[in-house]
Structure formats: structure tokens, C-alpha cells
Amino acid sequence: MVEKKKILRALAGEVLDTPPIWMMRQAGRYLPEYRATRAQAGDFLSLCYNSELAAEVTLQPIRRYGFDAAILFADILLLPQALGADLWFVTGEGPRLSTITKYTDFAKLGCTEDIHKTLSPVYETVRILSKELPKETTLIGFAGGPWTVATYMIAGQGTPDQGPAHKLKDENRTLFRKLINTLTLSTIEYLSHQVEAGAEVIKIFDSWAGSLKGQDFIDFALEPAKCITQEMKARYPHLPVIAFPREAGDKYIGFGKATGVDCVAVDNSVSPEWVAEHVQPYGCVQGNLKSSHMVTGGQDLIDETKRVVQVLRKGPHIFNLGHGITPDANPDNVQLMIDTVRNS
């Protein structure tokens, strides 16, 4: 049955009549059942670390929509917390972390080997899901790209331009490289434990990759993704890997070959026509409907969904949004998108 799962077939390079479909942030605040479960957990981090409830919210969109894949419910900042960073969430504002701006801050982080005690509930969530998901549904594990995670660790929160991370990178490259290397090695161990627990695919979310320019993109987006992918494939030769270097632009070209990933996820700053010409000839692509269509719906949603499917149907393709679904999305629009994909 594993060999027949649609996501795995697409990741292996097969061109399917109907693309498999899942959605970034498909377990989230746009669903009333998610909001009820989060209220039961008490707060976001408590939900992430409650294995039963984290599994429940992962399963909710599968029950409702029948997506071809479920992605583990967790957060990319659990890894820095496991390394010893302070982490908390401010309602309506997002995550906050203790900052790393000098070597003494970095020196307070723990060792890669120490992360698993904190992250053990995440692995238990994966084990629960591997047993409870429908047999045709692929389970995706994930982690943040080292650059993206580093931007939060350095600034202590999300920033519009990742300015603090760029400043440290430019002014103290040695320290910055140490942080990236620590995150790269820790990510490998984190993802390996997810695979051991039952994840069938892994995805690397480098949400702020697009702010890296020139050699910096190669050094801090491409090379870490390559290192993670190569080591994961050395440990698990048949493991498919998806990478999402969001807003990479022209640097999407050749990213799959350079890193060894099986699929490059693309955002909606590039057109499906451009993707079909420049990225898809070299392997599976994932994307790339604008997430705003999940809010507005209507004929534009239908037309744009059909366009993405039609343009990318000549090569291996996993249908997804160009970024995560937003909390103000209408759940009915998600069903309309799925129906459109499967009837195109």
C-alpha cells in the first residue's frame, strides 16, 4: 500500500492524472474543530507538546477533507527551545525567544544530543499518527530551515526583513556559522527521530530563504538543505525530501539537483508557467495557488486552481498553496479547491 500512496508516487517522479493534494497549515485556526481543541489544550505550546491533542488536530483536516497527506502538527521553534532557548507565544503577536547576539548567548545552548527529551512528545505524536491515519494517507514530518530558525533566534521574534540576522551574519560571520551548523546538525537528529517514529516524508521549511542574496543564499539556504538531505538519505535511502526555499525566485532553478531533494515547493511569487518551464523539468514540484483564494473563494478560486493543475500536469506535481492557509480562510473554499483539483 505504501508504494501506491499518491504523494509517494509523485515524489518518485510519476506523472499522475490527478495531482495529490495537501495544504500547508491545513491543521489550523480556520477550522472550528481546531479552535476547540486548542482551547482544550490551554495554549499553543501546550497543544504542541500534548501528543494526543497534537495528533487530533493533525487528523482533523484528514477527516474533513480527505487530503492525500497529513503533516505533523508542531512548530519550527520547538527545536531552538529543545536546544535551550526560552520560547513563549504572545497572543495575537506570535512567538518570542531569548536572543542570540553574541557568543555568550550561543554558548548557553545545549548539545544536539540533548534535544530529544524536550521533543519526545513530538515523536509520540508521530507514532500515534502512523497508527491512526488512513492507510492511503502519507505522513509528513518537518523542520524549519536553519536560516529561518536562526532569524527568530537572533531577533527573538519574527521580523519583516530578517534584519537582525543579516546584521549578525555580516558582522560576526564566525558566530553566525556556528549557529547555522548547530541548527543543521540538530535538524538532522530531529528529523531522524521523526522518521524512526513513522514519518514517511520530510519537509524543510525555509520560509525566509528569499531574503538571502548571492553567495549568502548558497551558504545559508542551499548548503544546509543539501547537508540535511544528504545525511537523511544516507540514513534512510528511500526517504523522500521536500524543500521549500520560499521566495527563492530564480534560485529555485537547480535547487533540487544541487541539494538532492525529491521535490521543490514553490510559492506564488512565481507563476505556474514559469515553474513548468524552469523547475519541473528536473523533478517534482509542489504548489502554488495563492492562499488568499481560500478567503475570497468564488470563480477566481476555481479558475486559478484549474490553471495550476493544467499548467503543471505534464510533470510530477503535488498540489498545494504557495504558502500556509490563513486563519481567516473559509473552510468551504478548501472543499471547493479540492473538488476542483480532483475534477480537473
C-alpha positions as CSV (number, residue, x, y, z in Angstrom):
1,M,0.0,0.0,0.0
2,V,2.8,2.4,0.8
3,E,4.0,2.2,-2.8
4,K,0.6,3.1,-4.0
5,K,0.2,6.3,-2.0
6,K,-0.2,9.2,-4.4
7,I,2.2,11.6,-2.7
8,L,4.9,9.0,-2.7
9,R,4.3,8.2,-6.4
10,A,4.6,11.9,-7.3
11,L,7.7,12.3,-5.2
12,A,9.2,9.3,-7.1
13,G,8.7,11.2,-10.3
14,E,5.5,9.7,-11.6
15,V,3.1,12.0,-13.5
16,L,-0.4,11.3,-12.3
17,D,-3.7,12.1,-14.0
18,T,-4.8,13.9,-10.9
19,P,-2.2,15.5,-8.6
20,P,-2.2,14.5,-5.0
21,I,-3.2,17.4,-2.7
22,W,-2.4,18.6,0.8
23,M,-2.2,22.1,2.2
24,M,0.4,23.9,4.3
25,R,-1.1,24.7,7.8
26,Q,-4.0,22.5,7.0
27,A,-4.4,21.9,10.7
28,G,-5.1,25.4,12.0
29,R,-7.2,28.3,13.1
30,Y,-9.5,28.4,10.1
31,L,-11.1,25.2,11.4
32,P,-13.6,25.4,14.3
33,E,-12.6,21.9,15.5
34,Y,-9.0,23.1,15.7
35,R,-10.0,26.1,17.8
36,A,-12.0,23.9,20.1
37,T,-9.0,21.5,20.6
38,R,-6.6,24.4,21.2
39,A,-8.9,25.8,23.8
40,Q,-8.9,22.4,25.5
41,A,-5.1,22.4,25.4
42,G,-4.9,25.9,27.0
43,D,-2.3,27.5,24.8
44,F,-0.3,26.9,21.6
45,L,2.8,25.3,23.2
46,S,0.7,23.1,25.4
47,L,-1.1,21.9,22.3
48,C,2.3,21.2,20.5
49,Y,3.5,19.1,23.4
50,N,0.3,17.2,24.1
51,S,0.8,14.2,21.9
52,E,-2.9,13.1,21.9
53,L,-4.2,16.6,21.1
54,A,-1.5,17.3,18.5
55,A,-2.4,14.1,16.8
56,E,-6.1,15.0,17.0
57,V,-5.6,18.4,15.2
58,T,-3.4,16.7,12.6
59,L,-6.2,14.2,11.9
60,Q,-9.0,16.8,11.8
61,P,-8.4,18.1,8.2
62,I,-7.9,14.5,7.0
63,R,-11.3,13.5,8.4
64,R,-13.0,16.6,7.0
65,Y,-11.4,16.8,3.5
66,G,-9.5,13.5,2.8
67,F,-6.2,15.2,1.9
68,D,-3.6,12.8,0.4
69,A,-1.1,13.7,3.2
70,A,-1.1,14.8,6.8
71,I,1.7,16.9,8.2
72,L,2.7,16.6,11.8
73,F,1.3,19.4,13.9
74,A,4.2,21.1,15.6
75,D,6.2,24.3,15.3
76,I,9.6,25.1,13.8
77,L,10.6,26.9,17.0
78,L,10.3,23.7,19.2
79,L,13.9,22.9,18.1
80,P,15.5,26.0,19.5
81,Q,13.6,25.5,22.7
82,A,14.9,22.0,22.9
83,L,18.4,23.4,22.5
84,G,17.8,25.7,25.5
85,A,16.3,28.9,24.1
86,D,13.5,30.4,26.1
87,L,10.3,30.3,24.0
88,W,6.8,31.7,24.6
89,F,3.9,32.9,22.4
90,V,2.2,36.3,22.8
91,T,-1.5,36.1,21.8
92,G,-2.1,38.0,18.6
93,E,1.6,38.7,18.1
94,G,3.4,35.4,17.7
95,P,6.5,33.8,19.1
96,R,9.1,35.3,21.3
97,L,12.5,33.8,22.1
98,S,15.6,34.7,24.1
99,T,18.0,36.2,21.7
100,I,21.4,35.2,20.4
101,T,23.5,38.3,19.5
102,K,26.9,37.4,21.0
103,Y,29.0,34.3,21.7
104,T,28.0,34.1,25.3
105,D,24.4,33.7,24.2
106,F,25.3,31.0,21.8
107,A,27.3,29.2,24.5
108,K,24.2,28.8,26.6
109,L,22.7,26.5,24.1
110,G,22.7,22.8,24.8
111,C,24.2,20.0,22.7
112,T,22.4,18.4,19.8
113,E,22.2,15.1,21.8
114,D,20.1,16.8,24.5
115,I,17.2,17.8,22.3
116,H,15.2,14.6,22.4
117,K,14.0,14.8,26.0
118,T,12.1,18.0,25.2
119,L,11.0,16.8,21.8
120,S,9.9,13.3,22.8
121,P,6.2,14.3,22.8
122,V,6.6,15.3,19.1
123,Y,7.9,11.8,18.3
124,E,5.0,10.3,20.2
125,T,2.6,12.4,18.1
126,V,4.2,10.9,15.0
127,R,3.8,7.4,16.4
128,I,0.1,8.0,17.1
129,L,-0.5,9.3,13.6
130,S,1.3,6.5,11.9
131,K,-1.2,4.1,13.5
132,E,-4.4,6.2,13.2
133,L,-4.1,7.8,9.7
134,P,-5.9,6.1,6.8
135,K,-3.7,3.7,5.0
136,E,-3.8,5.8,1.9
137,T,-2.6,9.0,3.6
138,T,1.0,9.9,3.7
139,L,2.5,11.2,6.9
140,I,4.9,14.2,6.5
141,G,7.4,15.2,9.2
142,F,9.1,18.6,9.1
143,A,11.6,21.1,10.5
144,G,12.4,24.7,9.8
145,G,15.4,25.5,7.6
146,P,18.4,26.5,9.7
147,W,18.4,30.1,8.3
148,T,14.8,30.7,9.0
149,V,15.0,29.2,12.5
150,A,18.2,31.3,13.1
151,T,16.3,34.5,12.2
152,Y,13.9,34.0,15.0
153,M,16.7,33.0,17.5
154,I,18.7,36.1,16.7
155,A,15.9,38.7,16.7
156,G,13.8,37.0,19.4
157,Q,10.7,37.2,17.2
158,G,9.6,37.4,13.6
159,T,10.8,40.4,11.7
160,P,9.7,41.9,8.3
161,D,13.2,41.9,6.8
162,Q,15.2,39.5,9.0
163,G,17.4,42.5,9.7
164,P,19.0,41.3,13.0
165,A,20.0,38.0,11.4
166,H,21.5,39.7,8.4
167,K,23.4,42.1,10.7
168,L,24.9,39.3,12.8
169,K,25.7,37.3,9.6
170,D,27.6,40.3,8.2
171,E,29.3,41.5,11.3
172,N,30.2,38.2,13.1
173,R,30.2,35.5,10.4
174,T,32.1,33.0,12.6
175,L,29.4,33.1,15.3
176,F,26.6,33.0,12.7
177,R,28.1,30.0,11.0
178,K,28.4,28.2,14.4
179,L,24.7,28.8,14.9
180,I,23.8,27.6,11.4
181,N,25.9,24.5,11.9
182,T,24.4,23.7,15.3
183,L,20.9,24.0,13.8
184,T,21.8,21.9,10.8
185,L,23.1,19.0,12.9
186,S,20.2,19.3,15.3
187,T,17.7,19.3,12.5
188,I,19.2,16.1,11.1
189,E,18.7,14.4,14.5
190,Y,15.2,15.8,15.0
191,L,14.1,14.6,11.6
192,S,15.7,11.3,12.0
193,H,13.7,10.7,15.2
194,Q,10.5,11.7,13.3
195,V,11.3,9.1,10.6
196,E,12.0,6.4,13.2
197,A,8.6,7.2,14.7
198,G,6.8,6.8,11.4
199,A,7.2,9.9,9.2
200,E,7.2,8.8,5.5
201,V,8.3,12.1,4.0
202,I,10.2,15.1,5.5
203,K,9.9,18.7,4.5
204,I,12.3,21.5,5.2
205,F,10.5,24.9,5.6
206,D,12.9,27.8,4.8
207,S,10.3,30.5,4.9
208,W,12.8,33.4,4.8
209,A,15.2,32.0,2.2
210,G,14.2,34.7,-0.2
211,S,15.9,37.4,1.9
212,L,19.3,35.8,1.3
213,K,21.1,37.1,-1.7
214,G,24.0,35.9,-3.8
215,Q,26.5,33.7,-2.1
216,D,24.6,34.0,1.2
217,F,21.7,32.0,-0.4
218,I,24.1,29.3,-1.3
219,D,25.9,29.3,2.0
220,F,22.9,29.5,4.3
221,A,19.9,28.2,2.4
222,L,21.1,25.8,-0.2
223,E,24.1,24.2,1.6
224,P,22.2,23.4,4.9
225,A,19.3,21.9,2.9
226,K,21.9,19.8,1.0
227,C,23.6,18.7,4.2
228,I,20.4,17.7,5.8
229,T,19.1,15.9,2.7
230,Q,22.3,14.0,2.1
231,E,22.6,12.8,5.6
232,M,18.9,11.8,5.9
233,K,19.2,9.9,2.6
234,A,22.3,8.2,3.8
235,R,20.4,7.0,6.9
236,Y,17.1,6.3,5.1
237,P,17.9,5.7,1.4
238,H,14.3,5.6,0.3
239,L,13.1,8.7,2.2
240,P,11.6,11.4,0.1
241,V,12.5,15.0,0.9
242,I,10.6,18.2,0.1
243,A,12.3,21.6,0.4
244,F,10.6,25.0,0.5
245,P,13.0,27.8,0.0
246,R,10.2,30.4,-0.1
247,E,10.6,33.3,-2.5
248,A,13.8,32.0,-3.9
249,G,12.9,33.4,-7.3
250,D,15.5,32.4,-10.0
251,K,17.3,30.4,-7.3
252,Y,14.5,27.8,-7.5
253,I,16.2,26.8,-10.7
254,G,18.6,23.9,-10.0
255,F,17.8,23.9,-6.3
256,G,16.5,20.3,-6.4
257,K,19.6,19.0,-8.2
258,A,22.0,20.9,-6.1
259,T,20.5,19.7,-2.8
260,G,19.3,16.2,-3.7
261,V,15.7,16.9,-2.6
262,D,13.0,15.0,-4.4
263,C,10.6,17.9,-4.6
264,V,10.9,21.7,-4.6
265,A,7.9,23.5,-3.2
266,V,7.3,26.9,-4.8
267,D,5.5,30.0,-3.5
268,N,3.1,32.1,-5.6
269,S,5.6,34.9,-6.3
270,V,6.4,32.8,-9.4
271,S,3.8,31.7,-11.9
272,P,3.0,28.0,-12.6
273,E,4.0,28.7,-16.2
274,W,7.5,29.7,-15.0
275,V,7.7,26.7,-12.7
276,A,6.7,24.4,-15.5
277,E,9.5,25.7,-17.7
278,H,12.3,26.2,-15.2
279,V,11.8,23.9,-12.2
280,Q,9.5,21.0,-13.1
281,P,11.7,19.5,-15.9
282,Y,14.2,18.5,-13.2
283,G,11.8,16.8,-10.7
284,C,8.6,17.0,-8.7
285,V,7.2,20.4,-7.8
286,Q,4.7,21.4,-5.1
287,G,2.4,24.4,-5.2
288,N,1.4,27.0,-5.8
289,L,-2.2,28.5,-5.5
290,K,-2.3,31.8,-3.7
291,S,-3.6,31.3,-0.1
292,S,-5.8,34.4,-0.5
293,H,-8.1,32.3,-2.7
294,M,-9.0,30.4,0.5
295,V,-10.5,33.6,1.8
296,T,-12.2,35.0,-1.3
297,G,-13.3,31.8,-3.0
298,G,-15.7,32.0,-5.9
299,Q,-14.9,31.6,-9.6
300,D,-11.4,33.1,-9.3
301,L,-10.6,30.2,-6.9
302,I,-11.9,27.7,-9.4
303,D,-10.2,29.3,-12.4
304,E,-6.8,29.6,-10.7
305,T,-6.9,26.1,-9.3
306,K,-7.6,24.7,-12.8
307,R,-4.8,26.8,-14.2
308,V,-2.2,25.5,-11.7
309,V,-3.4,21.9,-12.4
310,Q,-3.4,22.3,-16.2
311,V,-0.1,24.1,-16.4
312,L,1.8,21.6,-14.2
313,R,0.1,18.4,-15.4
314,K,2.9,17.4,-17.8
315,G,5.3,16.6,-14.9
316,P,5.3,15.3,-11.4
317,H,3.2,17.7,-9.3
318,I,1.8,17.9,-5.7
319,F,-1.0,20.5,-5.5
320,N,-0.6,22.9,-2.6
321,L,-0.8,26.5,-1.7
322,G,2.0,28.9,-2.3
323,H,2.1,29.5,1.5
324,G,0.1,28.4,4.5
325,I,-3.6,28.8,4.7
326,T,-4.6,31.9,6.8
327,P,-6.8,31.9,9.9
328,D,-9.5,34.0,8.0
329,A,-10.0,31.3,5.3
330,N,-13.4,29.8,4.7
331,P,-13.4,26.0,5.2
332,D,-15.9,25.7,2.4
333,N,-13.4,27.2,0.0
334,V,-10.9,24.5,0.9
335,Q,-13.5,21.9,-0.2
336,L,-14.1,23.8,-3.4
337,M,-10.4,23.8,-4.1
338,I,-10.1,20.1,-3.5
339,D,-13.2,19.3,-5.7
340,T,-11.8,21.4,-8.5
341,V,-8.4,19.7,-8.4
342,R,-9.9,16.2,-8.4
343,N,-12.3,17.1,-11.2
344,S,-9.9,19.0,-13.4
